[in-house]
Each structure stands twice: as structure tokens, then as C-alpha cells.
Amino acid sequence: MWSVVKAHGWMSYELSVREGVTNTLVILGKGQEGHLSFTLSVDGEVTRHQKAGDGILECEYLFTPAAGKDKVTVKIERNSEYMPYIYTLKIKFDSIST
């Protein structure tokens, strides 16, 4: 199954994290008609602006959650009229995925 950024131009997910260790956000997606441009943020902090020429995205973003945090909000906002299709959005830590 996949998600599409449509009506409001953004989507967000709340994902479990492990505090005090490096977490890895894994994203696999594709752009509409080969175009992909979006802004990614984790808990309101803009972390990455993606623009892939072939419209395919596979990336990992490493971060360490703030003390006391067991979840983060991951938000994806489209930057053009083309909609990103997100196939995988997950957090990895200690060889375990959520």
C-alpha cells in the first residue's frame, strides 16, 4: 500500500522512536510523472528537501530524538503540483524496525 500527498499538499505520521540512540528514518517513494520534490520535517524541524531527477527516492535520515521522546511526527509537504507517492516510511534502531 502507498500514500499520496493530495488535497492539502502534506501528510504526516507519528512514528515510535528510541530516545538516547541514533534512529534512522527510511523513506522509499516515487514522484508523479517522474517528478519528485518535497520537504521533509521531523517534529517541525526541516531536515531534508528532496528533488530527484528520475522521480525515485530512496533515502535514510539519521537523527537522535530529544530526551523523553518516544514518538516523533514526520511530515511530508509537496513543493510542486506533482504528488509524491510514499511506499515506505519507517524508523530503524538497533536492527529493529517500527
MODELLER restraints for C-alpha pairs under 7 A, 6 or more apart:
rsr = mdl.restraints
at = mdl.atoms
rsr.add(forms.Gaussian(group=physical.xy_distance, feature=features.Distance(at['CA:1:A'], at['CA:87:A']), mean=6.76, stdev=0.5))
rsr.add(forms.Gaussian(group=physical.xy_distance, feature=features.Distance(at['CA:2:A'], at['CA:85:A']), mean=6.48, stdev=0.5))
rsr.add(forms.Gaussian(group=physical.xy_distance, feature=features.Distance(at['CA:2:A'], at['CA:86:A']), mean=5.59, stdev=0.5))
rsr.add(forms.Gaussian(group=physical.xy_distance, feature=features.Distance(at['CA:2:A'], at['CA:87:A']), mean=4.66, stdev=0.5))
rsr.add(forms.Gaussian(group=physical.xy_distance, feature=features.Distance(at['CA:3:A'], at['CA:85:A']), mean=5.73, stdev=0.5))
rsr.add(forms.Gaussian(group=physical.xy_distance, feature=features.Distance(at['CA:3:A'], at['CA:86:A']), mean=5.27, stdev=0.5))
rsr.add(forms.Gaussian(group=physical.xy_distance, feature=features.Distance(at['CA:3:A'], at['CA:87:A']), mean=6.75, stdev=0.5))
rsr.add(forms.Gaussian(group=physical.xy_distance, feature=features.Distance(at['CA:4:A'], at['CA:83:A']), mean=6.50, stdev=0.5))
rsr.add(forms.Gaussian(group=physical.xy_distance, feature=features.Distance(at['CA:4:A'], at['CA:84:A']), mean=5.99, stdev=0.5))
rsr.add(forms.Gaussian(group=physical.xy_distance, feature=features.Distance(at['CA:4:A'], at['CA:85:A']), mean=4.76, stdev=0.5))
rsr.add(forms.Gaussian(group=physical.xy_distance, feature=features.Distance(at['CA:4:A'], at['CA:86:A']), mean=6.43, stdev=0.5))
rsr.add(forms.Gaussian(group=physical.xy_distance, feature=features.Distance(at['CA:5:A'], at['CA:11:A']), mean=5.96, stdev=0.5))
rsr.add(forms.Gaussian(group=physical.xy_distance, feature=features.Distance(at['CA:5:A'], at['CA:78:A']), mean=6.87, stdev=0.5))
rsr.add(forms.Gaussian(group=physical.xy_distance, feature=features.Distance(at['CA:5:A'], at['CA:83:A']), mean=5.63, stdev=0.5))
rsr.add(forms.Gaussian(group=physical.xy_distance, feature=features.Distance(at['CA:5:A'], at['CA:84:A']), mean=6.01, stdev=0.5))
rsr.add(forms.Gaussian(group=physical.xy_distance, feature=features.Distance(at['CA:6:A'], at['CA:83:A']), mean=6.52, stdev=0.5))
rsr.add(forms.Gaussian(group=physical.xy_distance, feature=features.Distance(at['CA:9:A'], at['CA:77:A']), mean=5.78, stdev=0.5))
rsr.add(forms.Gaussian(group=physical.xy_distance, feature=features.Distance(at['CA:9:A'], at['CA:78:A']), mean=5.50, stdev=0.5))
rsr.add(forms.Gaussian(group=physical.xy_distance, feature=features.Distance(at['CA:10:A'], at['CA:75:A']), mean=6.97, stdev=0.5))
rsr.add(forms.Gaussian(group=physical.xy_distance, feature=features.Distance(at['CA:10:A'], at['CA:76:A']), mean=5.46, stdev=0.5))
rsr.add(forms.Gaussian(group=physical.xy_distance, feature=features.Distance(at['CA:10:A'], at['CA:77:A']), mean=4.18, stdev=0.5))
rsr.add(forms.Gaussian(group=physical.xy_distance, feature=features.Distance(at['CA:10:A'], at['CA:78:A']), mean=6.15, stdev=0.5))
rsr.add(forms.Gaussian(group=physical.xy_distance, feature=features.Distance(at['CA:11:A'], at['CA:75:A']), mean=5.77, stdev=0.5))
rsr.add(forms.Gaussian(group=physical.xy_distance, feature=features.Distance(at['CA:11:A'], at['CA:76:A']), mean=5.49, stdev=0.5))
rsr.add(forms.Gaussian(group=physical.xy_distance, feature=features.Distance(at['CA:11:A'], at['CA:77:A']), mean=6.69, stdev=0.5))
rsr.add(forms.Gaussian(group=physical.xy_distance, feature=features.Distance(at['CA:12:A'], at['CA:73:A']), mean=6.56, stdev=0.5))
rsr.add(forms.Gaussian(group=physical.xy_distance, feature=features.Distance(at['CA:12:A'], at['CA:74:A']), mean=5.42, stdev=0.5))
rsr.add(forms.Gaussian(group=physical.xy_distance, feature=features.Distance(at['CA:12:A'], at['CA:75:A']), mean=4.15, stdev=0.5))
rsr.add(forms.Gaussian(group=physical.xy_distance, feature=features.Distance(at['CA:12:A'], at['CA:76:A']), mean=6.22, stdev=0.5))
rsr.add(forms.Gaussian(group=physical.xy_distance, feature=features.Distance(at['CA:13:A'], at['CA:73:A']), mean=5.58, stdev=0.5))
rsr.add(forms.Gaussian(group=physical.xy_distance, feature=features.Distance(at['CA:13:A'], at['CA:74:A']), mean=5.29, stdev=0.5))
rsr.add(forms.Gaussian(group=physical.xy_distance, feature=features.Distance(at['CA:13:A'], at['CA:75:A']), mean=6.56, stdev=0.5))
rsr.add(forms.Gaussian(group=physical.xy_distance, feature=features.Distance(at['CA:14:A'], at['CA:71:A']), mean=6.38, stdev=0.5))
rsr.add(forms.Gaussian(group=physical.xy_distance, feature=features.Distance(at['CA:14:A'], at['CA:72:A']), mean=5.56, stdev=0.5))
rsr.add(forms.Gaussian(group=physical.xy_distance, feature=features.Distance(at['CA:14:A'], at['CA:73:A']), mean=4.41, stdev=0.5))
rsr.add(forms.Gaussian(group=physical.xy_distance, feature=features.Distance(at['CA:14:A'], at['CA:74:A']), mean=6.27, stdev=0.5))
rsr.add(forms.Gaussian(group=physical.xy_distance, feature=features.Distance(at['CA:15:A'], at['CA:71:A']), mean=5.35, stdev=0.5))
rsr.add(forms.Gaussian(group=physical.xy_distance, feature=features.Distance(at['CA:15:A'], at['CA:72:A']), mean=5.49, stdev=0.5))
rsr.add(forms.Gaussian(group=physical.xy_distance, feature=features.Distance(at['CA:15:A'], at['CA:73:A']), mean=6.38, stdev=0.5))
rsr.add(forms.Gaussian(group=physical.xy_distance, feature=features.Distance(at['CA:16:A'], at['CA:70:A']), mean=5.69, stdev=0.5))
rsr.add(forms.Gaussian(group=physical.xy_distance, feature=features.Distance(at['CA:16:A'], at['CA:71:A']), mean=4.25, stdev=0.5))
rsr.add(forms.Gaussian(group=physical.xy_distance, feature=features.Distance(at['CA:16:A'], at['CA:72:A']), mean=6.54, stdev=0.5))
rsr.add(forms.Gaussian(group=physical.xy_distance, feature=features.Distance(at['CA:16:A'], at['CA:98:A']), mean=6.76, stdev=0.5))
rsr.add(forms.Gaussian(group=physical.xy_distance, feature=features.Distance(at['CA:17:A'], at['CA:23:A']), mean=6.80, stdev=0.5))
rsr.add(forms.Gaussian(group=physical.xy_distance, feature=features.Distance(at['CA:17:A'], at['CA:70:A']), mean=5.09, stdev=0.5))
rsr.add(forms.Gaussian(group=physical.xy_distance, feature=features.Distance(at['CA:17:A'], at['CA:71:A']), mean=5.20, stdev=0.5))
rsr.add(forms.Gaussian(group=physical.xy_distance, feature=features.Distance(at['CA:17:A'], at['CA:72:A']), mean=6.84, stdev=0.5))
rsr.add(forms.Gaussian(group=physical.xy_distance, feature=features.Distance(at['CA:17:A'], at['CA:91:A']), mean=6.84, stdev=0.5))
rsr.add(forms.Gaussian(group=physical.xy_distance, feature=features.Distance(at['CA:18:A'], at['CA:70:A']), mean=5.88, stdev=0.5))
rsr.add(forms.Gaussian(group=physical.xy_distance, feature=features.Distance(at['CA:19:A'], at['CA:64:A']), mean=6.86, stdev=0.5))
rsr.add(forms.Gaussian(group=physical.xy_distance, feature=features.Distance(at['CA:19:A'], at['CA:65:A']), mean=5.34, stdev=0.5))
rsr.add(forms.Gaussian(group=physical.xy_distance, feature=features.Distance(at['CA:19:A'], at['CA:66:A']), mean=6.58, stdev=0.5))
rsr.add(forms.Gaussian(group=physical.xy_distance, feature=features.Distance(at['CA:19:A'], at['CA:67:A']), mean=5.94, stdev=0.5))
rsr.add(forms.Gaussian(group=physical.xy_distance, feature=features.Distance(at['CA:19:A'], at['CA:68:A']), mean=6.66, stdev=0.5))
rsr.add(forms.Gaussian(group=physical.xy_distance, feature=features.Distance(at['CA:19:A'], at['CA:69:A']), mean=5.99, stdev=0.5))
rsr.add(forms.Gaussian(group=physical.xy_distance, feature=features.Distance(at['CA:19:A'], at['CA:70:A']), mean=6.33, stdev=0.5))
rsr.add(forms.Gaussian(group=physical.xy_distance, feature=features.Distance(at['CA:20:A'], at['CA:64:A']), mean=6.49, stdev=0.5))
rsr.add(forms.Gaussian(group=physical.xy_distance, feature=features.Distance(at['CA:20:A'], at['CA:65:A']), mean=6.75, stdev=0.5))
rsr.add(forms.Gaussian(group=physical.xy_distance, feature=features.Distance(at['CA:20:A'], at['CA:67:A']), mean=6.62, stdev=0.5))
rsr.add(forms.Gaussian(group=physical.xy_distance, feature=features.Distance(at['CA:21:A'], at['CA:64:A']), mean=5.82, stdev=0.5))
rsr.add(forms.Gaussian(group=physical.xy_distance, feature=features.Distance(at['CA:22:A'], at['CA:62:A']), mean=6.40, stdev=0.5))
rsr.add(forms.Gaussian(group=physical.xy_distance, feature=features.Distance(at['CA:22:A'], at['CA:63:A']), mean=5.52, stdev=0.5))
rsr.add(forms.Gaussian(group=physical.xy_distance, feature=features.Distance(at['CA:22:A'], at['CA:64:A']), mean=4.66, stdev=0.5))
rsr.add(forms.Gaussian(group=physical.xy_distance, feature=features.Distance(at['CA:22:A'], at['CA:93:A']), mean=6.90, stdev=0.5))
rsr.add(forms.Gaussian(group=physical.xy_distance, feature=features.Distance(at['CA:23:A'], at['CA:62:A']), mean=5.71, stdev=0.5))
rsr.add(forms.Gaussian(group=physical.xy_distance, feature=features.Distance(at['CA:23:A'], at['CA:63:A']), mean=5.42, stdev=0.5))
rsr.add(forms.Gaussian(group=physical.xy_distance, feature=features.Distance(at['CA:23:A'], at['CA:64:A']), mean=5.86, stdev=0.5))
rsr.add(forms.Gaussian(group=physical.xy_distance, feature=features.Distance(at['CA:23:A'], at['CA:91:A']), mean=6.48, stdev=0.5))
rsr.add(forms.Gaussian(group=physical.xy_distance, feature=features.Distance(at['CA:23:A'], at['CA:92:A']), mean=5.83, stdev=0.5))
rsr.add(forms.Gaussian(group=physical.xy_distance, feature=features.Distance(at['CA:23:A'], at['CA:93:A']), mean=5.09, stdev=0.5))
rsr.add(forms.Gaussian(group=physical.xy_distance, feature=features.Distance(at['CA:24:A'], at['CA:60:A']), mean=6.17, stdev=0.5))
rsr.add(forms.Gaussian(group=physical.xy_distance, feature=features.Distance(at['CA:24:A'], at['CA:61:A']), mean=5.48, stdev=0.5))
rsr.add(forms.Gaussian(group=physical.xy_distance, feature=features.Distance(at['CA:24:A'], at['CA:62:A']), mean=4.50, stdev=0.5))
rsr.add(forms.Gaussian(group=physical.xy_distance, feature=features.Distance(at['CA:24:A'], at['CA:63:A']), mean=6.43, stdev=0.5))
rsr.add(forms.Gaussian(group=physical.xy_distance, feature=features.Distance(at['CA:24:A'], at['CA:91:A']), mean=5.41, stdev=0.5))
rsr.add(forms.Gaussian(group=physical.xy_distance, feature=features.Distance(at['CA:24:A'], at['CA:92:A']), mean=5.00, stdev=0.5))
rsr.add(forms.Gaussian(group=physical.xy_distance, feature=features.Distance(at['CA:24:A'], at['CA:93:A']), mean=6.45, stdev=0.5))
rsr.add(forms.Gaussian(group=physical.xy_distance, feature=features.Distance(at['CA:25:A'], at['CA:60:A']), mean=5.45, stdev=0.5))
rsr.add(forms.Gaussian(group=physical.xy_distance, feature=features.Distance(at['CA:25:A'], at['CA:61:A']), mean=5.02, stdev=0.5))
rsr.add(forms.Gaussian(group=physical.xy_distance, feature=features.Distance(at['CA:25:A'], at['CA:62:A']), mean=6.36, stdev=0.5))
rsr.add(forms.Gaussian(group=physical.xy_distance, feature=features.Distance(at['CA:25:A'], at['CA:90:A']), mean=5.73, stdev=0.5))
rsr.add(forms.Gaussian(group=physical.xy_distance, feature=features.Distance(at['CA:25:A'], at['CA:91:A']), mean=4.61, stdev=0.5))
rsr.add(forms.Gaussian(group=physical.xy_distance, feature=features.Distance(at['CA:25:A'], at['CA:92:A']), mean=6.52, stdev=0.5))
rsr.add(forms.Gaussian(group=physical.xy_distance, feature=features.Distance(at['CA:26:A'], at['CA:59:A']), mean=6.01, stdev=0.5))
rsr.add(forms.Gaussian(group=physical.xy_distance, feature=features.Distance(at['CA:26:A'], at['CA:60:A']), mean=4.58, stdev=0.5))
rsr.add(forms.Gaussian(group=physical.xy_distance, feature=features.Distance(at['CA:26:A'], at['CA:61:A']), mean=6.64, stdev=0.5))
rsr.add(forms.Gaussian(group=physical.xy_distance, feature=features.Distance(at['CA:26:A'], at['CA:89:A']), mean=5.59, stdev=0.5))
rsr.add(forms.Gaussian(group=physical.xy_distance, feature=features.Distance(at['CA:26:A'], at['CA:90:A']), mean=5.28, stdev=0.5))
rsr.add(forms.Gaussian(group=physical.xy_distance, feature=features.Distance(at['CA:26:A'], at['CA:91:A']), mean=6.16, stdev=0.5))
rsr.add(forms.Gaussian(group=physical.xy_distance, feature=features.Distance(at['CA:27:A'], at['CA:58:A']), mean=5.80, stdev=0.5))
rsr.add(forms.Gaussian(group=physical.xy_distance, feature=features.Distance(at['CA:27:A'], at['CA:59:A']), mean=5.47, stdev=0.5))
rsr.add(forms.Gaussian(group=physical.xy_distance, feature=features.Distance(at['CA:27:A'], at['CA:60:A']), mean=6.39, stdev=0.5))
rsr.add(forms.Gaussian(group=physical.xy_distance, feature=features.Distance(at['CA:27:A'], at['CA:88:A']), mean=5.30, stdev=0.5))
rsr.add(forms.Gaussian(group=physical.xy_distance, feature=features.Distance(at['CA:27:A'], at['CA:89:A']), mean=4.74, stdev=0.5))
rsr.add(forms.Gaussian(group=physical.xy_distance, feature=features.Distance(at['CA:27:A'], at['CA:90:A']), mean=6.90, stdev=0.5))
rsr.add(forms.Gaussian(group=physical.xy_distance, feature=features.Distance(at['CA:28:A'], at['CA:57:A']), mean=5.56, stdev=0.5))
rsr.add(forms.Gaussian(group=physical.xy_distance, feature=features.Distance(at['CA:28:A'], at['CA:58:A']), mean=4.64, stdev=0.5))
rsr.add(forms.Gaussian(group=physical.xy_distance, feature=features.Distance(at['CA:28:A'], at['CA:59:A']), mean=6.77, stdev=0.5))
rsr.add(forms.Gaussian(group=physical.xy_distance, feature=features.Distance(at['CA:28:A'], at['CA:86:A']), mean=6.13, stdev=0.5))
rsr.add(forms.Gaussian(group=physical.xy_distance, feature=features.Distance(at['CA:28:A'], at['CA:87:A']), mean=5.48, stdev=0.5))
rsr.add(forms.Gaussian(group=physical.xy_distance, feature=features.Distance(at['CA:28:A'], at['CA:88:A']), mean=4.82, stdev=0.5))
rsr.add(forms.Gaussian(group=physical.xy_distance, feature=features.Distance(at['CA:28:A'], at['CA:89:A']), mean=6.77, stdev=0.5))
rsr.add(forms.Gaussian(group=physical.xy_distance, feature=features.Distance(at['CA:29:A'], at['CA:56:A']), mean=6.02, stdev=0.5))
rsr.add(forms.Gaussian(group=physical.xy_distance, feature=features.Distance(at['CA:29:A'], at['CA:57:A']), mean=5.07, stdev=0.5))
rsr.add(forms.Gaussian(group=physical.xy_distance, feature=features.Distance(at['CA:29:A'], at['CA:58:A']), mean=6.69, stdev=0.5))
rsr.add(forms.Gaussian(group=physical.xy_distance, feature=features.Distance(at['CA:29:A'], at['CA:84:A']), mean=6.82, stdev=0.5))
rsr.add(forms.Gaussian(group=physical.xy_distance, feature=features.Distance(at['CA:29:A'], at['CA:85:A']), mean=5.41, stdev=0.5))
rsr.add(forms.Gaussian(group=physical.xy_distance, feature=features.Distance(at['CA:29:A'], at['CA:86:A']), mean=4.27, stdev=0.5))
rsr.add(forms.Gaussian(group=physical.xy_distance, feature=features.Distance(at['CA:29:A'], at['CA:87:A']), mean=5.28, stdev=0.5))
rsr.add(forms.Gaussian(group=physical.xy_distance, feature=features.Distance(at['CA:29:A'], at['CA:88:A']), mean=6.85, stdev=0.5))
rsr.add(forms.Gaussian(group=physical.xy_distance, feature=features.Distance(at['CA:30:A'], at['CA:36:A']), mean=6.63, stdev=0.5))
rsr.add(forms.Gaussian(group=physical.xy_distance, feature=features.Distance(at['CA:30:A'], at['CA:55:A']), mean=5.35, stdev=0.5))
rsr.add(forms.Gaussian(group=physical.xy_distance, feature=features.Distance(at['CA:30:A'], at['CA:56:A']), mean=4.43, stdev=0.5))
rsr.add(forms.Gaussian(group=physical.xy_distance, feature=features.Distance(at['CA:30:A'], at['CA:57:A']), mean=5.91, stdev=0.5))
rsr.add(forms.Gaussian(group=physical.xy_distance, feature=features.Distance(at['CA:30:A'], at['CA:84:A']), mean=5.89, stdev=0.5))
rsr.add(forms.Gaussian(group=physical.xy_distance, feature=features.Distance(at['CA:30:A'], at['CA:85:A']), mean=5.22, stdev=0.5))
rsr.add(forms.Gaussian(group=physical.xy_distance, feature=features.Distance(at['CA:30:A'], at['CA:86:A']), mean=6.61, stdev=0.5))
rsr.add(forms.Gaussian(group=physical.xy_distance, feature=features.Distance(at['CA:31:A'], at['CA:55:A']), mean=4.63, stdev=0.5))
rsr.add(forms.Gaussian(group=physical.xy_distance, feature=features.Distance(at['CA:31:A'], at['CA:56:A']), mean=6.40, stdev=0.5))
rsr.add(forms.Gaussian(group=physical.xy_distance, feature=features.Distance(at['CA:31:A'], at['CA:82:A']), mean=6.86, stdev=0.5))
rsr.add(forms.Gaussian(group=physical.xy_distance, feature=features.Distance(at['CA:31:A'], at['CA:83:A']), mean=6.20, stdev=0.5))
rsr.add(forms.Gaussian(group=physical.xy_distance, feature=features.Distance(at['CA:31:A'], at['CA:84:A']), mean=4.58, stdev=0.5))
rsr.add(forms.Gaussian(group=physical.xy_distance, feature=features.Distance(at['CA:31:A'], at['CA:85:A']), mean=5.99, stdev=0.5))
rsr.add(forms.Gaussian(group=physical.xy_distance, feature=features.Distance(at['CA:32:A'], at['CA:82:A']), mean=5.44, stdev=0.5))
rsr.add(forms.Gaussian(group=physical.xy_distance, feature=features.Distance(at['CA:32:A'], at['CA:83:A']), mean=5.49, stdev=0.5))
rsr.add(forms.Gaussian(group=physical.xy_distance, feature=features.Distance(at['CA:32:A'], at['CA:84:A']), mean=6.16, stdev=0.5))
rsr.add(forms.Gaussian(group=physical.xy_distance, feature=features.Distance(at['CA:34:A'], at['CA:54:A']), mean=5.52, stdev=0.5))
rsr.add(forms.Gaussian(group=physical.xy_distance, feature=features.Distance(at['CA:34:A'], at['CA:55:A']), mean=4.16, stdev=0.5))
rsr.add(forms.Gaussian(group=physical.xy_distance, feature=features.Distance(at['CA:35:A'], at['CA:53:A']), mean=6.81, stdev=0.5))
rsr.add(forms.Gaussian(group=physical.xy_distance, feature=features.Distance(at['CA:35:A'], at['CA:54:A']), mean=6.85, stdev=0.5))
rsr.add(forms.Gaussian(group=physical.xy_distance, feature=features.Distance(at['CA:35:A'], at['CA:55:A']), mean=4.64, stdev=0.5))
rsr.add(forms.Gaussian(group=physical.xy_distance, feature=features.Distance(at['CA:35:A'], at['CA:82:A']), mean=6.42, stdev=0.5))
rsr.add(forms.Gaussian(group=physical.xy_distance, feature=features.Distance(at['CA:36:A'], at['CA:51:A']), mean=5.46, stdev=0.5))
rsr.add(forms.Gaussian(group=physical.xy_distance, feature=features.Distance(at['CA:36:A'], at['CA:52:A']), mean=5.70, stdev=0.5))
rsr.add(forms.Gaussian(group=physical.xy_distance, feature=features.Distance(at['CA:36:A'], at['CA:55:A']), mean=4.82, stdev=0.5))
rsr.add(forms.Gaussian(group=physical.xy_distance, feature=features.Distance(at['CA:36:A'], at['CA:82:A']), mean=6.93, stdev=0.5))
rsr.add(forms.Gaussian(group=physical.xy_distance, feature=features.Distance(at['CA:36:A'], at['CA:84:A']), mean=6.00, stdev=0.5))
rsr.add(forms.Gaussian(group=physical.xy_distance, feature=features.Distance(at['CA:37:A'], at['CA:50:A']), mean=5.46, stdev=0.5))
rsr.add(forms.Gaussian(group=physical.xy_distance, feature=features.Distance(at['CA:37:A'], at['CA:51:A']), mean=4.43, stdev=0.5))
rsr.add(forms.Gaussian(group=physical.xy_distance, feature=features.Distance(at['CA:37:A'], at['CA:78:A']), mean=6.20, stdev=0.5))
rsr.add(forms.Gaussian(group=physical.xy_distance, feature=features.Distance(at['CA:37:A'], at['CA:79:A']), mean=5.45, stdev=0.5))
rsr.add(forms.Gaussian(group=physical.xy_distance, feature=features.Distance(at['CA:37:A'], at['CA:80:A']), mean=6.52, stdev=0.5))
rsr.add(forms.Gaussian(group=physical.xy_distance, feature=features.Distance(at['CA:38:A'], at['CA:49:A']), mean=5.89, stdev=0.5))
rsr.add(forms.Gaussian(group=physical.xy_distance, feature=features.Distance(at['CA:38:A'], at['CA:50:A']), mean=5.52, stdev=0.5))
rsr.add(forms.Gaussian(group=physical.xy_distance, feature=features.Distance(at['CA:38:A'], at['CA:51:A']), mean=6.88, stdev=0.5))
rsr.add(forms.Gaussian(group=physical.xy_distance, feature=features.Distance(at['CA:38:A'], at['CA:76:A']), mean=6.56, stdev=0.5))
rsr.add(forms.Gaussian(group=physical.xy_distance, feature=features.Distance(at['CA:38:A'], at['CA:77:A']), mean=5.38, stdev=0.5))
rsr.add(forms.Gaussian(group=physical.xy_distance, feature=features.Distance(at['CA:38:A'], at['CA:78:A']), mean=4.29, stdev=0.5))
rsr.add(forms.Gaussian(group=physical.xy_distance, feature=features.Distance(at['CA:38:A'], at['CA:79:A']), mean=4.92, stdev=0.5))
rsr.add(forms.Gaussian(group=physical.xy_distance, feature=features.Distance(at['CA:39:A'], at['CA:48:A']), mean=6.03, stdev=0.5))
rsr.add(forms.Gaussian(group=physical.xy_distance, feature=features.Distance(at['CA:39:A'], at['CA:49:A']), mean=4.44, stdev=0.5))
rsr.add(forms.Gaussian(group=physical.xy_distance, feature=features.Distance(at['CA:39:A'], at['CA:50:A']), mean=6.37, stdev=0.5))
rsr.add(forms.Gaussian(group=physical.xy_distance, feature=features.Distance(at['CA:39:A'], at['CA:76:A']), mean=5.80, stdev=0.5))
rsr.add(forms.Gaussian(group=physical.xy_distance, feature=features.Distance(at['CA:39:A'], at['CA:77:A']), mean=5.21, stdev=0.5))
rsr.add(forms.Gaussian(group=physical.xy_distance, feature=features.Distance(at['CA:39:A'], at['CA:78:A']), mean=6.49, stdev=0.5))
rsr.add(forms.Gaussian(group=physical.xy_distance, feature=features.Distance(at['CA:39:A'], at['CA:79:A']), mean=6.93, stdev=0.5))
rsr.add(forms.Gaussian(group=physical.xy_distance, feature=features.Distance(at['CA:40:A'], at['CA:46:A']), mean=5.95, stdev=0.5))
rsr.add(forms.Gaussian(group=physical.xy_distance, feature=features.Distance(at['CA:40:A'], at['CA:47:A']), mean=5.87, stdev=0.5))
rsr.add(forms.Gaussian(group=physical.xy_distance, feature=features.Distance(at['CA:40:A'], at['CA:48:A']), mean=5.24, stdev=0.5))
rsr.add(forms.Gaussian(group=physical.xy_distance, feature=features.Distance(at['CA:40:A'], at['CA:49:A']), mean=6.12, stdev=0.5))
rsr.add(forms.Gaussian(group=physical.xy_distance, feature=features.Distance(at['CA:40:A'], at['CA:75:A']), mean=5.80, stdev=0.5))
rsr.add(forms.Gaussian(group=physical.xy_distance, feature=features.Distance(at['CA:40:A'], at['CA:76:A']), mean=4.79, stdev=0.5))
rsr.add(forms.Gaussian(group=physical.xy_distance, feature=features.Distance(at['CA:40:A'], at['CA:77:A']), mean=6.61, stdev=0.5))
rsr.add(forms.Gaussian(group=physical.xy_distance, feature=features.Distance(at['CA:41:A'], at['CA:47:A']), mean=5.18, stdev=0.5))
rsr.add(forms.Gaussian(group=physical.xy_distance, feature=features.Distance(at['CA:41:A'], at['CA:48:A']), mean=6.94, stdev=0.5))
rsr.add(forms.Gaussian(group=physical.xy_distance, feature=features.Distance(at['CA:41:A'], at['CA:74:A']), mean=5.78, stdev=0.5))
rsr.add(forms.Gaussian(group=physical.xy_distance, feature=features.Distance(at['CA:41:A'], at['CA:75:A']), mean=5.25, stdev=0.5))
rsr.add(forms.Gaussian(group=physical.xy_distance, feature=features.Distance(at['CA:41:A'], at['CA:76:A']), mean=6.68, stdev=0.5))
rsr.add(forms.Gaussian(group=physical.xy_distance, feature=features.Distance(at['CA:42:A'], at['CA:72:A']), mean=6.50, stdev=0.5))
rsr.add(forms.Gaussian(group=physical.xy_distance, feature=features.Distance(at['CA:42:A'], at['CA:73:A']), mean=5.72, stdev=0.5))
rsr.add(forms.Gaussian(group=physical.xy_distance, feature=features.Distance(at['CA:42:A'], at['CA:74:A']), mean=4.64, stdev=0.5))
rsr.add(forms.Gaussian(group=physical.xy_distance, feature=features.Distance(at['CA:42:A'], at['CA:75:A']), mean=6.49, stdev=0.5))
rsr.add(forms.Gaussian(group=physical.xy_distance, feature=features.Distance(at['CA:43:A'], at['CA:72:A']), mean=5.65, stdev=0.5))
rsr.add(forms.Gaussian(group=physical.xy_distance, feature=features.Distance(at['CA:43:A'], at['CA:73:A']), mean=4.96, stdev=0.5))
rsr.add(forms.Gaussian(group=physical.xy_distance, feature=features.Distance(at['CA:43:A'], at['CA:74:A']), mean=6.36, stdev=0.5))
rsr.add(forms.Gaussian(group=physical.xy_distance, feature=features.Distance(at['CA:78:A'], at['CA:84:A']), mean=6.91, stdev=0.5))
rsr.add(forms.Gaussian(group=physical.xy_distance, feature=features.Distance(at['CA:90:A'], at['CA:97:A']), mean=6.80, stdev=0.5))
rsr.add(forms.Gaussian(group=physical.xy_distance, feature=features.Distance(at['CA:90:A'], at['CA:98:A']), mean=6.11, stdev=0.5))
rsr.add(forms.Gaussian(group=physical.xy_distance, feature=features.Distance(at['CA:91:A'], at['CA:97:A']), mean=5.73, stdev=0.5))
rsr.add(forms.Gaussian(group=physical.xy_distance, feature=features.Distance(at['CA:91:A'], at['CA:98:A']), mean=5.70, stdev=0.5))
rsr.add(forms.Gaussian(group=physical.xy_distance, feature=features.Distance(at['CA:92:A'], at['CA:98:A']), mean=6.69, stdev=0.5))
